[in-house]
Amino acid sequence: MVGLEHETAFVMVEGSSDLADELVAFAGLDAADLNNYYLVANYIACLEKFGLLAEVISEQPLFQ
């Protein structure tokens, strides 16, 4: 079972932790999420799990 809440972008997955992690890796983070250490750490862990961390880091400019 997957639940999505449009206003807050909350995602709930029951029965598959891999699917939950894949959704986090795909969805990414917004500016507000970057202030939450747990969400950032979870996002990085999900990217590492699917081998996407290097790809995401290489797309970002070092200084803005």
N, CA, C and O atoms as a Tripos MOL2 file, in Angstrom:
@<TRIPOS>MOLECULE
protein
  256   255    64     0     0
PROTEIN
NO_CHARGES

@<TRIPOS>ATOM
      1 N           0.8560   -1.1650    0.0000 N.3       1 MET1
      2 CA          0.0000    0.0000    0.0000 C.3       1 MET1
      3 C           0.9060    1.2330    0.0000 C.2       1 MET1
      4 O           1.8810    1.3100    0.7470 O.2       1 MET1
      5 N           0.5580    2.1830   -0.8500 N.am      2 VAL2
      6 CA          1.3010    3.4360   -0.9440 C.3       2 VAL2
      7 C           0.3260    4.5790   -0.7330 C.2       2 VAL2
      8 O          -0.7440    4.6110   -1.3400 O.2       2 VAL2
      9 N           0.6950    5.5120    0.1250 N.am      3 GLY3
     10 CA         -0.1140    6.7010    0.3560 C.3       3 GLY3
     11 C           0.6970    7.9460    0.0420 C.2       3 GLY3
     12 O           1.8470    8.0700    0.4640 O.2       3 GLY3
     13 N           0.1010    8.8570   -0.6900 N.am      4 LEU4
     14 CA          0.7560   10.1170   -1.0570 C.3       4 LEU4
     15 C          -0.1290   11.2750   -0.6370 C.2       4 LEU4
     16 O          -1.3380   11.2540   -0.8640 O.2       4 LEU4
     17 N           0.4720   12.2820   -0.0270 N.am      5 GLU5
     18 CA         -0.2670   13.4680    0.3740 C.3       5 GLU5
     19 C           0.3030   14.6320   -0.4370 C.2       5 GLU5
     20 O           1.4730   14.9840   -0.2880 O.2       5 GLU5
     21 N          -0.5110   15.2140   -1.2770 N.am      6 HIS6
     22 CA         -0.0520   16.2000   -2.2490 C.3       6 HIS6
     23 C           0.4700   17.4930   -1.6050 C.2       6 HIS6
     24 O           1.5180   17.9920   -2.0130 O.2       6 HIS6
     25 N          -0.2180   18.0300   -0.6370 N.am      7 GLU7
     26 CA          0.1420   19.3310   -0.0500 C.3       7 GLU7
     27 C           1.5170   19.3160    0.6160 C.2       7 GLU7
     28 O           2.3060   20.2410    0.4220 O.2       7 GLU7
     29 N           1.8100   18.2800    1.3950 N.am      8 THR8
     30 CA          3.0730   18.2220    2.1350 C.3       8 THR8
     31 C           4.1000   17.2920    1.5030 C.2       8 THR8
     32 O           5.2430   17.2450    1.9580 O.2       8 THR8
     33 N           3.7210   16.5590    0.4720 N.am      9 ALA9
     34 CA          4.5850   15.5820   -0.2050 C.3       9 ALA9
     35 C           4.9410   14.4090    0.7060 C.2       9 ALA9
     36 O           5.9640   13.7560    0.5030 O.2       9 ALA9
     37 N           4.1090   14.1400    1.7020 N.am     10 PHE10
     38 CA          4.3270   12.9960    2.5830 C.3      10 PHE10
     39 C           4.0520   11.7120    1.8130 C.2      10 PHE10
     40 O           3.0400   11.5990    1.1200 O.2      10 PHE10
     41 N           4.9560   10.7490    1.9380 N.am     11 VAL11
     42 CA          4.8040    9.4580    1.2790 C.3      11 VAL11
     43 C           4.8320    8.3740    2.3420 C.2      11 VAL11
     44 O           5.7180    8.3570    3.1960 O.2      11 VAL11
     45 N           3.8630    7.4720    2.2910 N.am     12 MET12
     46 CA          3.7980    6.3520    3.2140 C.3      12 MET12
     47 C           3.7710    5.0730    2.3930 C.2      12 MET12
     48 O           2.9430    4.9250    1.4940 O.2      12 MET12
     49 N           4.6710    4.1520    2.6990 N.am     13 VAL13
     50 CA          4.7130    2.8730    2.0000 C.3      13 VAL13
     51 C           4.6290    1.7750    3.0460 C.2      13 VAL13
     52 O           5.3960    1.7540    4.0090 O.2      13 VAL13
     53 N           3.7080    0.8840    2.8490 N.am     14 GLU14
     54 CA          3.5490   -0.2530    3.7550 C.3      14 GLU14
     55 C           3.8630   -1.5260    2.9910 C.2      14 GLU14
     56 O           3.2670   -1.7980    1.9490 O.2      14 GLU14
     57 N           4.8070   -2.3100    3.5170 N.am     15 GLY15
     58 CA          5.0950   -3.6090    2.9320 C.3      15 GLY15
     59 C           6.3510   -3.6860    2.0860 C.2      15 GLY15
     60 O           6.7540   -4.7850    1.7060 O.2      15 GLY15
     61 N           6.9910   -2.5580    1.7720 N.am     16 SER16
     62 CA          8.1950   -2.6130    0.9530 C.3      16 SER16
     63 C           9.1200   -1.4510    1.2960 C.2      16 SER16
     64 O           8.9090   -0.3250    0.8460 O.2      16 SER16
     65 N          10.1310   -1.7280    2.0860 N.am     17 SER17
     66 CA         11.0770   -0.6720    2.4410 C.3      17 SER17
     67 C          11.9060   -0.2570    1.2230 C.2      17 SER17
     68 O          12.3200    0.8980    1.1210 O.2      17 SER17
     69 N          12.1510   -1.1930    0.2970 N.am     18 ASP18
     70 CA         12.8910   -0.8370   -0.9110 C.3      18 ASP18
     71 C          12.1220    0.1640   -1.7570 C.2      18 ASP18
     72 O          12.7130    1.0980   -2.2970 O.2      18 ASP18
     73 N          10.8120   -0.0180   -1.8790 N.am     19 LEU19
     74 CA          9.9990    0.9250   -2.6330 C.3      19 LEU19
     75 C           9.9950    2.2920   -1.9550 C.2      19 LEU19
     76 O          10.0740    3.3190   -2.6280 O.2      19 LEU19
     77 N           9.9050    2.3070   -0.6470 N.am     20 ALA20
     78 CA          9.9340    3.5740    0.0890 C.3      20 ALA20
     79 C          11.2530    4.3030   -0.1660 C.2      20 ALA20
     80 O          11.2580    5.5100   -0.4080 O.2      20 ALA20
     81 N          12.3580    3.5820   -0.1140 N.am     21 ASP21
     82 CA         13.6730    4.1900   -0.3470 C.3      21 ASP21
     83 C          13.8110    4.6730   -1.7910 C.2      21 ASP21
     84 O          14.3970    5.7270   -2.0410 O.2      21 ASP21
     85 N          13.2760    3.9120   -2.7300 N.am     22 GLU22
     86 CA         13.3360    4.3100   -4.1310 C.3      22 GLU22
     87 C          12.5290    5.5850   -4.3760 C.2      22 GLU22
     88 O          12.9500    6.4420   -5.1530 O.2      22 GLU22
     89 N          11.3920    5.7150   -3.7340 N.am     23 LEU23
     90 CA         10.5810    6.9290   -3.8740 C.3      23 LEU23
     91 C          11.2920    8.1430   -3.2970 C.2      23 LEU23
     92 O          11.2240    9.2290   -3.8730 O.2      23 LEU23
     93 N          11.9700    7.9760   -2.1750 N.am     24 VAL24
     94 CA         12.7310    9.0740   -1.5720 C.3      24 VAL24
     95 C          13.8530    9.5050   -2.5100 C.2      24 VAL24
     96 O          14.0500   10.6990   -2.7360 O.2      24 VAL24
     97 N          14.5910    8.5350   -3.0590 N.am     25 ALA25
     98 CA         15.6970    8.8490   -3.9660 C.3      25 ALA25
     99 C          15.1910    9.5550   -5.2180 C.2      25 ALA25
    100 O          15.8400   10.4760   -5.7130 O.2      25 ALA25
    101 N          14.0460    9.1380   -5.7300 N.am     26 PHE26
    102 CA         13.4890    9.7320   -6.9420 C.3      26 PHE26
    103 C          12.9310   11.1270   -6.6950 C.2      26 PHE26
    104 O          13.1160   12.0220   -7.5200 O.2      26 PHE26
    105 N          12.2510   11.3210   -5.5680 N.am     27 ALA27
    106 CA         11.5800   12.5830   -5.2880 C.3      27 ALA27
    107 C          12.5590   13.7110   -4.9700 C.2      27 ALA27
    108 O          12.3220   14.8580   -5.3490 O.2      27 ALA27
    109 N          13.6450   13.4010   -4.2850 N.am     28 GLY28
    110 CA         14.6100   14.4390   -3.9300 C.3      28 GLY28
    111 C          14.1450   15.2650   -2.7460 C.2      28 GLY28
    112 O          13.2200   14.8860   -2.0280 O.2      28 GLY28
    113 N          14.8020   16.3990   -2.5530 N.am     29 LEU29
    114 CA         14.5090   17.2840   -1.4330 C.3      29 LEU29
    115 C          14.2180   18.6860   -1.9470 C.2      29 LEU29
    116 O          14.7640   19.1110   -2.9650 O.2      29 LEU29
    117 N          13.3570   19.3960   -1.2360 N.am     30 ASP30
    118 CA         13.1370   20.7940   -1.5800 C.3      30 ASP30
    119 C          13.9090   21.6700   -0.5830 C.2      30 ASP30
    120 O          14.5750   21.1530    0.3140 O.2      30 ASP30
    121 N          13.8180   22.9610   -0.7400 N.am     31 ALA31
    122 CA         14.5910   23.8840    0.1010 C.3      31 ALA31
    123 C          14.2680   23.7240    1.5860 C.2      31 ALA31
    124 O          15.1680   23.7960    2.4230 O.2      31 ALA31
    125 N          13.0130   23.5120    1.9180 N.am     32 ALA32
    126 CA         12.6280   23.3430    3.3290 C.3      32 ALA32
    127 C          13.1960   22.0420    3.8960 C.2      32 ALA32
    128 O          13.5930   21.9950    5.0600 O.2      32 ALA32
    129 N          13.2360   20.9880    3.0810 N.am     33 ASP33
    130 CA         13.7620   19.6950    3.5370 C.3      33 ASP33
    131 C          15.2430   19.7720    3.8780 C.2      33 ASP33
    132 O          15.7170   19.0380    4.7450 O.2      33 ASP33
    133 N          15.9760   20.6480    3.2100 N.am     34 LEU34
    134 CA         17.4170   20.7450    3.4420 C.3      34 LEU34
    135 C          17.7490   21.2220    4.8500 C.2      34 LEU34
    136 O          18.8860   21.0590    5.2930 O.2      34 LEU34
    137 N          16.8000   21.8020    5.5600 N.am     35 ASN35
    138 CA         17.0110   22.2360    6.9400 C.3      35 ASN35
    139 C          16.7380   21.1370    7.9570 C.2      35 ASN35
    140 O          16.9150   21.3480    9.1570 O.2      35 ASN35
    141 N          16.3100   19.9690    7.4940 N.am     36 ASN36
    142 CA         15.9950   18.8500    8.3730 C.3      36 ASN36
    143 C          17.0870   17.7880    8.2220 C.2      36 ASN36
    144 O          17.1590   17.1120    7.1950 O.2      36 ASN36
    145 N          17.9400   17.6420    9.2490 N.am     37 TYR37
    146 CA         19.0750   16.7260    9.1720 C.3      37 TYR37
    147 C          18.6430   15.2830    8.9120 C.2      37 TYR37
    148 O          19.3220   14.5560    8.1870 O.2      37 TYR37
    149 N          17.5310   14.8670    9.4910 N.am     38 TYR38
    150 CA         17.0630   13.4910    9.2780 C.3      38 TYR38
    151 C          16.7170   13.2610    7.8060 C.2      38 TYR38
    152 O          17.1130   12.2460    7.2310 O.2      38 TYR38
    153 N          15.9860   14.1890    7.1940 N.am     39 LEU39
    154 CA         15.5860   14.0250    5.7990 C.3      39 LEU39
    155 C          16.8010   14.0090    4.8740 C.2      39 LEU39
    156 O          16.8420   13.2360    3.9170 O.2      39 LEU39
    157 N          17.7870   14.8560    5.1540 N.am     40 VAL40
    158 CA         19.0020   14.8880    4.3390 C.3      40 VAL40
    159 C          19.7630   13.5680    4.4830 C.2      40 VAL40
    160 O          20.1930   12.9920    3.4840 O.2      40 VAL40
    161 N          19.9290   13.0930    5.7000 N.am     41 ALA41
    162 CA         20.6460   11.8380    5.9340 C.3      41 ALA41
    163 C          19.9240   10.6660    5.2830 C.2      41 ALA41
    164 O          20.5620    9.7930    4.6950 O.2      41 ALA41
    165 N          18.6030   10.6410    5.3830 N.am     42 ASN42
    166 CA         17.8240    9.5670    4.7740 C.3      42 ASN42
    167 C          17.9380    9.6140    3.2510 C.2      42 ASN42
    168 O          18.0670    8.5740    2.6050 O.2      42 ASN42
    169 N          17.8910   10.8100    2.6780 N.am     43 TYR43
    170 CA         18.0200   10.9820    1.2300 C.3      43 TYR43
    171 C          19.3790   10.4750    0.7450 C.2      43 TYR43
    172 O          19.4610    9.7700   -0.2610 O.2      43 TYR43
    173 N          20.4450   10.8390    1.4680 N.am     44 ILE44
    174 CA         21.7820   10.3830    1.0940 C.3      44 ILE44
    175 C          21.8760    8.8650    1.1870 C.2      44 ILE44
    176 O          22.4500    8.2260    0.3060 O.2      44 ILE44
    177 N          21.3220    8.2860    2.2390 N.am     45 ALA45
    178 CA         21.3410    6.8270    2.3900 C.3      45 ALA45
    179 C          20.5970    6.1410    1.2460 C.2      45 ALA45
    180 O          21.0430    5.1100    0.7410 O.2      45 ALA45
    181 N          19.4730    6.7060    0.8410 N.am     46 CYS46
    182 CA         18.6910    6.1250   -0.2550 C.3      46 CYS46
    183 C          19.4470    6.2400   -1.5790 C.2      46 CYS46
    184 O          19.4300    5.3080   -2.3830 O.2      46 CYS46
    185 N          20.1030    7.3670   -1.8080 N.am     47 LEU47
    186 CA         20.9000    7.5210   -3.0260 C.3      47 LEU47
    187 C          22.0410    6.5140   -3.0550 C.2      47 LEU47
    188 O          22.3110    5.9060   -4.0910 O.2      47 LEU47
    189 N          22.7100    6.3360   -1.9240 N.am     48 GLU48
    190 CA         23.8080    5.3630   -1.8460 C.3      48 GLU48
    191 C          23.3050    3.9540   -2.1160 C.2      48 GLU48
    192 O          23.9710    3.1770   -2.8010 O.2      48 GLU48
    193 N          22.1480    3.6210   -1.5900 N.am     49 LYS49
    194 CA         21.5760    2.2860   -1.7490 C.3      49 LYS49
    195 C          21.3790    1.9260   -3.2200 C.2      49 LYS49
    196 O          21.5530    0.7710   -3.6080 O.2      49 LYS49
    197 N          21.0150    2.9160   -4.0370 N.am     50 PHE50
    198 CA         20.7510    2.6580   -5.4480 C.3      50 PHE50
    199 C          21.8910    3.1320   -6.3570 C.2      50 PHE50
    200 O          21.7360    3.1610   -7.5780 O.2      50 PHE50
    201 N          23.0300    3.5010   -5.7680 N.am     51 GLY51
    202 CA         24.2000    3.8930   -6.5420 C.3      51 GLY51
    203 C          24.0380    5.2080   -7.2800 C.2      51 GLY51
    204 O          24.6280    5.3900   -8.3450 O.2      51 GLY51
    205 N          23.2500    6.1290   -6.7390 N.am     52 LEU52
    206 CA         22.9650    7.3980   -7.4110 C.3      52 LEU52
    207 C          23.6420    8.6050   -6.7790 C.2      52 LEU52
    208 O          23.5260    9.7120   -7.3030 O.2      52 LEU52
    209 N          24.3420    8.4220   -5.6760 N.am     53 LEU53
    210 CA         24.8980    9.5640   -4.9500 C.3      53 LEU53
    211 C          25.9050   10.3390   -5.8020 C.2      53 LEU53
    212 O          25.8330   11.5660   -5.8680 O.2      53 LEU53
    213 N          26.8290    9.6540   -6.4470 N.am     54 ALA54
    214 CA         27.8430   10.3370   -7.2600 C.3      54 ALA54
    215 C          27.1930   11.1040   -8.4040 C.2      54 ALA54
    216 O          27.6470   12.1930   -8.7550 O.2      54 ALA54
    217 N          26.1510   10.5550   -8.9800 N.am     55 GLU55
    218 CA         25.4430   11.2240  -10.0750 C.3      55 GLU55
    219 C          24.7800   12.5140   -9.6060 C.2      55 GLU55
    220 O          24.8500   13.5300  -10.2960 O.2      55 GLU55
    221 N          24.1460   12.4850   -8.4540 N.am     56 VAL56
    222 CA         23.4580   13.6610   -7.9290 C.3      56 VAL56
    223 C          24.4610   14.7340   -7.5200 C.2      56 VAL56
    224 O          24.2430   15.9180   -7.7760 O.2      56 VAL56
    225 N          25.5490   14.3300   -6.8910 N.am     57 ILE57
    226 CA         26.5560   15.2970   -6.4570 C.3      57 ILE57
    227 C          27.2290   15.9540   -7.6550 C.2      57 ILE57
    228 O          27.4990   17.1540   -7.6220 O.2      57 ILE57
    229 N          27.4990   15.2070   -8.6930 N.am     58 SER58
    230 CA         28.1820   15.7790   -9.8590 C.3      58 SER58
    231 C          27.3200   16.7650  -10.6300 C.2      58 SER58
    232 O          27.8480   17.5890  -11.3760 O.2      58 SER58
    233 N          26.0080   16.6980  -10.4650 N.am     59 GLU59
    234 CA         25.0870   17.6220  -11.1480 C.3      59 GLU59
    235 C          24.9800   18.9530  -10.4530 C.2      59 GLU59
    236 O          24.5160   19.9150  -11.0660 O.2      59 GLU59
    237 N          25.3840   19.0600   -9.2060 N.am     60 GLN60
    238 CA         25.2070   20.2700   -8.4180 C.3      60 GLN60
    239 C          26.4280   21.1660   -8.5070 C.2      60 GLN60
    240 O          27.5500   20.6760   -8.3720 O.2      60 GLN60
    241 N          26.2490   22.4730   -8.7310 N.am     61 PRO61
    242 CA         27.4020   23.3850   -8.6950 C.3      61 PRO61
    243 C          27.9340   23.5120   -7.2800 C.2      61 PRO61
    244 O          27.1710   23.4330   -6.3180 O.2      61 PRO61
    245 N          29.2350   23.7080   -7.1480 N.am     62 LEU62
    246 CA         29.8290   23.8200   -5.8300 C.3      62 LEU62
    247 C          29.4610   25.1180   -5.1360 C.2      62 LEU62
    248 O          29.2390   25.1350   -3.9260 O.2      62 LEU62
    249 N          29.3940   26.2010   -5.8890 N.am     63 PHE63
    250 CA         29.0640   27.4850   -5.3080 C.3      63 PHE63
    251 C          27.9780   28.1370   -6.1430 C.2      63 PHE63
    252 O          27.9980   28.0790   -7.3720 O.2      63 PHE63
    253 N          27.0320   28.7570   -5.4550 N.am     64 GLN64
    254 CA         25.9610   29.4320   -6.1780 C.3      64 GLN64
    255 C          25.9800   30.9100   -5.8930 C.2      64 GLN64
    256 O          25.1470   31.6510   -6.4160 O.2      64 GLN64
@<TRIPOS>BOND
     1     1     2 1
     2     2     3 1
     3     3     4 2
     4     3     5 am
     5     5     6 1
     6     6     7 1
     7     7     8 2
     8     7     9 am
     9     9    10 1
    10    10    11 1
    11    11    12 2
    12    11    13 am
    13    13    14 1
    14    14    15 1
    15    15    16 2
    16    15    17 am
    17    17    18 1
    18    18    19 1
    19    19    20 2
    20    19    21 am
    21    21    22 1
    22    22    23 1
    23    23    24 2
    24    23    25 am
    25    25    26 1
    26    26    27 1
    27    27    28 2
    28    27    29 am
    29    29    30 1
    30    30    31 1
    31    31    32 2
    32    31    33 am
    33    33    34 1
    34    34    35 1
    35    35    36 2
    36    35    37 am
    37    37    38 1
    38    38    39 1
    39    39    40 2
    40    39    41 am
    41    41    42 1
    42    42    43 1
    43    43    44 2
    44    43    45 am
    45    45    46 1
    46    46    47 1
    47    47    48 2
    48    47    49 am
    49    49    50 1
    50    50    51 1
    51    51    52 2
    52    51    53 am
    53    53    54 1
    54    54    55 1
    55    55    56 2
    56    55    57 am
    57    57    58 1
    58    58    59 1
    59    59    60 2
    60    59    61 am
    61    61    62 1
    62    62    63 1
    63    63    64 2
    64    63    65 am
    65    65    66 1
    66    66    67 1
    67    67    68 2
    68    67    69 am
    69    69    70 1
    70    70    71 1
    71    71    72 2
    72    71    73 am
    73    73    74 1
    74    74    75 1
    75    75    76 2
    76    75    77 am
    77    77    78 1
    78    78    79 1
    79    79    80 2
    80    79    81 am
    81    81    82 1
    82    82    83 1
    83    83    84 2
    84    83    85 am
    85    85    86 1
    86    86    87 1
    87    87    88 2
    88    87    89 am
    89    89    90 1
    90    90    91 1
    91    91    92 2
    92    91    93 am
    93    93    94 1
    94    94    95 1
    95    95    96 2
    96    95    97 am
    97    97    98 1
    98    98    99 1
    99    99   100 2
   100    99   101 am
   101   101   102 1
   102   102   103 1
   103   103   104 2
   104   103   105 am
   105   105   106 1
   106   106   107 1
   107   107   108 2
   108   107   109 am
   109   109   110 1
   110   110   111 1
   111   111   112 2
   112   111   113 am
   113   113   114 1
   114   114   115 1
   115   115   116 2
   116   115   117 am
   117   117   118 1
   118   118   119 1
   119   119   120 2
   120   119   121 am
   121   121   122 1
   122   122   123 1
   123   123   124 2
   124   123   125 am
   125   125   126 1
   126   126   127 1
   127   127   128 2
   128   127   129 am
   129   129   130 1
   130   130   131 1
   131   131   132 2
   132   131   133 am
   133   133   134 1
   134   134   135 1
   135   135   136 2
   136   135   137 am
   137   137   138 1
   138   138   139 1
   139   139   140 2
   140   139   141 am
   141   141   142 1
   142   142   143 1
   143   143   144 2
   144   143   145 am
   145   145   146 1
   146   146   147 1
   147   147   148 2
   148   147   149 am
   149   149   150 1
   150   150   151 1
   151   151   152 2
   152   151   153 am
   153   153   154 1
   154   154   155 1
   155   155   156 2
   156   155   157 am
   157   157   158 1
   158   158   159 1
   159   159   160 2
   160   159   161 am
   161   161   162 1
   162   162   163 1
   163   163   164 2
   164   163   165 am
   165   165   166 1
   166   166   167 1
   167   167   168 2
   168   167   169 am
   169   169   170 1
   170   170   171 1
   171   171   172 2
   172   171   173 am
   173   173   174 1
   174   174   175 1
   175   175   176 2
   176   175   177 am
   177   177   178 1
   178   178   179 1
   179   179   180 2
   180   179   181 am
   181   181   182 1
   182   182   183 1
   183   183   184 2
   184   183   185 am
   185   185   186 1
   186   186   187 1
   187   187   188 2
   188   187   189 am
   189   189   190 1
   190   190   191 1
   191   191   192 2
   192   191   193 am
   193   193   194 1
   194   194   195 1
   195   195   196 2
   196   195   197 am
   197   197   198 1
   198   198   199 1
   199   199   200 2
   200   199   201 am
   201   201   202 1
   202   202   203 1
   203   203   204 2
   204   203   205 am
   205   205   206 1
   206   206   207 1
   207   207   208 2
   208   207   209 am
   209   209   210 1
   210   210   211 1
   211   211   212 2
   212   211   213 am
   213   213   214 1
   214   214   215 1
   215   215   216 2
   216   215   217 am
   217   217   218 1
   218   218   219 1
   219   219   220 2
   220   219   221 am
   221   221   222 1
   222   222   223 1
   223   223   224 2
   224   223   225 am
   225   225   226 1
   226   226   227 1
   227   227   228 2
   228   227   229 am
   229   229   230 1
   230   230   231 1
   231   231   232 2
   232   231   233 am
   233   233   234 1
   234   234   235 1
   235   235   236 2
   236   235   237 am
   237   237   238 1
   238   238   239 1
   239   239   240 2
   240   239   241 am
   241   241   242 1
   242   242   243 1
   243   243   244 2
   244   243   245 am
   245   245   246 1
   246   246   247 1
   247   247   248 2
   248   247   249 am
   249   249   250 1
   250   250   251 1
   251   251   252 2
   252   251   253 am
   253   253   254 1
   254   254   255 1
   255   255   256 2
@<TRIPOS>SUBSTRUCTURE
     1 MET1         2 RESIDUE 1 A MET
     2 VAL2         6 RESIDUE 1 A VAL
     3 GLY3        10 RESIDUE 1 A GLY
     4 LEU4        14 RESIDUE 1 A LEU
     5 GLU5        18 RESIDUE 1 A GLU
     6 HIS6        22 RESIDUE 1 A HIS
     7 GLU7        26 RESIDUE 1 A GLU
     8 THR8        30 RESIDUE 1 A THR
     9 ALA9        34 RESIDUE 1 A ALA
    10 PHE10       38 RESIDUE 1 A PHE
    11 VAL11       42 RESIDUE 1 A VAL
    12 MET12       46 RESIDUE 1 A MET
    13 VAL13       50 RESIDUE 1 A VAL
    14 GLU14       54 RESIDUE 1 A GLU
    15 GLY15       58 RESIDUE 1 A GLY
    16 SER16       62 RESIDUE 1 A SER
    17 SER17       66 RESIDUE 1 A SER
    18 ASP18       70 RESIDUE 1 A ASP
    19 LEU19       74 RESIDUE 1 A LEU
    20 ALA20       78 RESIDUE 1 A ALA
    21 ASP21       82 RESIDUE 1 A ASP
    22 GLU22       86 RESIDUE 1 A GLU
    23 LEU23       90 RESIDUE 1 A LEU
    24 VAL24       94 RESIDUE 1 A VAL
    25 ALA25       98 RESIDUE 1 A ALA
    26 PHE26      102 RESIDUE 1 A PHE
    27 ALA27      106 RESIDUE 1 A ALA
    28 GLY28      110 RESIDUE 1 A GLY
    29 LEU29      114 RESIDUE 1 A LEU
    30 ASP30      118 RESIDUE 1 A ASP
    31 ALA31      122 RESIDUE 1 A ALA
    32 ALA32      126 RESIDUE 1 A ALA
    33 ASP33      130 RESIDUE 1 A ASP
    34 LEU34      134 RESIDUE 1 A LEU
    35 ASN35      138 RESIDUE 1 A ASN
    36 ASN36      142 RESIDUE 1 A ASN
    37 TYR37      146 RESIDUE 1 A TYR
    38 TYR38      150 RESIDUE 1 A TYR
    39 LEU39      154 RESIDUE 1 A LEU
    40 VAL40      158 RESIDUE 1 A VAL
    41 ALA41      162 RESIDUE 1 A ALA
    42 ASN42      166 RESIDUE 1 A ASN
    43 TYR43      170 RESIDUE 1 A TYR
    44 ILE44      174 RESIDUE 1 A ILE
    45 ALA45      178 RESIDUE 1 A ALA
    46 CYS46      182 RESIDUE 1 A CYS
    47 LEU47      186 RESIDUE 1 A LEU
    48 GLU48      190 RESIDUE 1 A GLU
    49 LYS49      194 RESIDUE 1 A LYS
    50 PHE50      198 RESIDUE 1 A PHE
    51 GLY51      202 RESIDUE 1 A GLY
    52 LEU52      206 RESIDUE 1 A LEU
    53 LEU53      210 RESIDUE 1 A LEU
    54 ALA54      214 RESIDUE 1 A ALA
    55 GLU55      218 RESIDUE 1 A GLU
    56 VAL56      222 RESIDUE 1 A VAL
    57 ILE57      226 RESIDUE 1 A ILE
    58 SER58      230 RESIDUE 1 A SER
    59 GLU59      234 RESIDUE 1 A GLU
    60 GLN60      238 RESIDUE 1 A GLN
    61 PRO61      242 RESIDUE 1 A PRO
    62 LEU62      246 RESIDUE 1 A LEU
    63 PHE63      250 RESIDUE 1 A PHE
    64 GLN64      254 RESIDUE 1 A GLN
